[in-house]
Amino acid sequence: MNTRIRRVAVAVAAAAVLPLALTACSDDSSDSAKSDSSSKASASAADDEGMDSPGAAATTDEPFGPACATVPADGAGSFDGMAKDPVATAASNNPALSTLVTAVKKAGLVDTLNNAENITVFAPTNDAFAKIPKADLDKVLNDKAQLTKILTYHVVGQKLAPKDLENGSFDTLEKSKLTTSGSGESYTVNDSAKVVCGNVKTANANVYIIDSVLMPTS
């Protein structure tokens, strides 16, 4: 009788312990799953944060300004085409700069500009030259010394990035200074000429196309 009682007691104890053990296992498994899920969520959040981080954003160095829309999409006069040629040659392939190219040829500056290294050219458009009365323009175009003085005033002997123009003063090949100001995609030269298509690359120069002809002070 005593033996039978002991067996029943053992069976009852085992039945009582089994649910507790199962519960403990279930809790451990649940905690483990929660921990794993939390780790994955944290990793995913970190990945998302990295993607959205400003440091992860790509930076661009493209031409800017309203007149850039008039540049041919392809061919020698396109941005890609001009990047392959030295500056005077590149300008000759841009229809908006034909008057400037004529002036450069009359002044005998084609080789000078094409052979220069690491320069910046502020290039007046045809419309910029059209602001000058025709009689005055014709006079300048036929005066090589004066024409050379004006054209070399548009050239700086270093490559200028847009950020350099924010508040700048630069020596020109004409030997006097020009000033620049602005920010973002809006820049002015000598407080008068606006950059209408900036950061145009050629093989040897950075070009900023402007809406007025610059005149040296002396």
Salt bridges, closest charged atoms under 4 A:
ASP36 OD2 - LYS40 NZ 3.46
ASP61 OD2 - LYS201 NZ 2.78
ASP138 OD2 - LYS134 NZ 2.75
ASP164 OD1 - LYS163 NZ 3.70
ASP171 OD1 - LYS177 NZ 2.91
GLU174 OE2 - LYS149 NZ 2.67
